[in-house]
């Protein structure tokens, strides 16, 4: 019990002054959210590439894809993957 009483102030002090993911909090900018609610096809790949190019031109901070798909064409998926990897924009995909 004595150890807990001695350690508690140290734990509280550490938690109060510990850095908290400040990069995410301080970064400001636009986020583009793209919804994909269908199979991955050639049209889907073109849509992603077009909106990703536009996001890059606008200088957005994050390009987020909300992905709700049963699957689709491998070639189109590879095109999307390559476009995301080659882009200068930070990207994230939320699989719904």
C-alpha atoms as one frame of an Amber mdcrd trajectory, in Angstrom:
protein
   0.000   0.000   0.000   2.877   2.343   0.847   4.404   1.713  -2.589   1.133
   2.686  -4.287   0.965   5.939  -2.284   4.531   6.805  -3.298   4.164   5.831
  -6.946   0.778   7.472  -7.544   2.065  11.086  -7.729   4.809   9.997 -10.138
   2.303   8.200 -12.369  -0.042  11.202 -12.400   2.832  13.590 -13.178   4.024
  11.349 -16.029   0.556  11.073 -17.544  -0.046  14.826 -17.328   3.161  15.773
 -19.110   3.500  12.887 -21.529   3.288  14.029 -25.189   0.016  12.997 -26.785
   0.140  12.378 -30.551   0.663  16.069 -31.154   1.432  15.618 -34.845  -2.141
  14.577 -35.584  -3.571  17.325 -33.405  -1.417  20.132 -34.798  -1.643  19.224
 -38.466  -4.262  21.260 -40.263  -5.579  20.803 -43.741  -8.248  19.284 -45.863
  -9.237  15.648 -45.905 -10.879  14.112 -48.957 -13.178  11.172 -48.214 -14.070
   8.918 -51.136 -16.834   6.331 -50.811 -16.550   3.024 -52.700 -19.688   0.917
 -52.244 -19.466  -1.500 -55.153 -17.275  -4.128 -56.773 -13.793  -3.030 -57.780
 -13.894  -2.624 -61.570 -12.102  -0.587 -64.221 -14.455   2.336 -63.566 -13.641
   2.234 -59.862  -9.919   2.392 -60.598 -10.402   5.355 -62.936 -12.548   7.125
 -60.324  -9.909   6.631 -57.608  -7.080   7.792 -59.887  -9.030  10.872 -61.011
 -10.037  11.934 -57.493  -6.546  11.193 -56.156  -4.976  13.392 -58.854  -7.401
  16.186 -57.999  -6.655  15.823 -54.283  -2.934  16.066 -55.000  -3.439  19.222
 -57.091  -5.436  20.794 -54.257  -2.746  19.928 -51.706  -4.979  17.988 -49.331
  -3.516  16.552 -46.130  -5.193  13.155 -46.350  -7.024  11.113 -48.988  -9.311
   8.618 -47.236 -11.176   5.794 -48.972 -14.189   4.342 -47.168 -14.230   0.903
 -48.797 -17.322  -1.319 -48.709 -16.863  -3.906 -51.440 -17.369  -7.635 -51.924
 -14.205  -7.734 -54.066 -13.638  -7.323 -57.761 -11.070  -7.382 -60.517  -7.440
  -7.976 -59.567  -6.111  -5.723 -62.354  -8.231  -2.797 -61.163  -7.172  -3.399
 -57.563  -3.514  -3.356 -58.626  -4.069  -0.076 -60.519  -5.606   1.493 -57.417
  -2.766   0.224 -55.237  -0.128   1.601 -57.623  -1.876   4.992 -57.785  -2.016
   5.215 -53.984   1.649   4.246 -53.619   2.799   6.681 -56.320   0.774   9.594
 -54.986   2.332  12.429 -53.048  -0.736  12.559 -50.779  -1.007  10.694 -47.482
  -3.603   7.988 -47.982  -5.672   5.736 -45.755  -8.337   3.124 -46.414 -11.117
   2.267 -43.988 -12.536  -1.161 -44.831 -16.183  -1.152 -43.875
